[in-house]
Amino acid sequence: MHIASAIFDRSAPDLAGCPDESLPEFAFIGRSNVGKSSLLNLLAGKERLARVSPTPGFTKLINFFTINKTWRLVDLPGYGYAEGSRKHVSQFNRAAANYIKHRPNLCCTFLLIDSSLEPQPLDLELVQWLASYALPFVIVFTKTDRGTPETVAANIAAFKERIAGWFEQLPEIFQCSSEAGHGRSELLGVIAKIVDAGPAPEAPAPPAAPLPPEIEPPFRIEVRAGKAREKTALDKKKLKGARPW
């Protein structure tokens, strides 16, 4: 896919502030400091399209970028950490969740995972949430140039093992490095395939594996070894307010 133009459209605090639904959208979300803005700039071929900040959690609004005047990249707030009060953090992430769940022209969510880390509970919980609503998404492991190939491969394999029980077939999985420029053509290929295919005839089938009851952010479940358990009263007391997403 050739990117002829990439233009910032607007920032929205919530679903009501989003632009019209005339163009297909592709949303990117991940833990704070996962390299989301750098990846968006790489995909768009425009170095400063999305602001790259040294401060984790800098993105606090839903940011829309119109590409080739035919589709949009959507930069969602990161989760796990953000500057500001807990009240504001909760509002930002609830807006992102509402966007992912209810935006009719959202074609696919790209969930970014730091390949240099072992599976993180917040990332696993977001995979489980997406699966519980049968929402279309792919997984993108970022920063593959930061660790040794052996470490990256081990972390990816461990993550796939943790989520395997939730799916009849795993979501598509990609690897990328914004610094090295790896993965750009593969991710743009995913977008091009969806854009060229036009509107989907029907919603995707729900996953075959049983999932826990519906959950809303902030999540109230804890994932361990591919299984979900309800929080105990002690857990809730310890973690109250600790997870903004």
NORUR-V518731 format. One record per helix or strand of 3 or more residues. SS is the DSSP state (@ for helix, = for strand). FROM is the first residue (numbers start at 1). TO is the last residue. If there is no record, write none. Layout:
ss->(SS | SS)
from->(FROM | FROM)
to->(TO | TO)
This chain:
ss->(= | @ | = | @ | = | = | @ | = | @ | = | @ | = | @ | = | = | @)
from->(6 | 15 | 24 | 36 | 62 | 71 | 86 | 106 | 121 | 137 | 149 | 173 | 184 | 221 | 227 | 233)
to->(12 | 17 | 31 | 44 | 67 | 75 | 102 | 114 | 132 | 142 | 166 | 175 | 197 | 224 | 230 | 239)
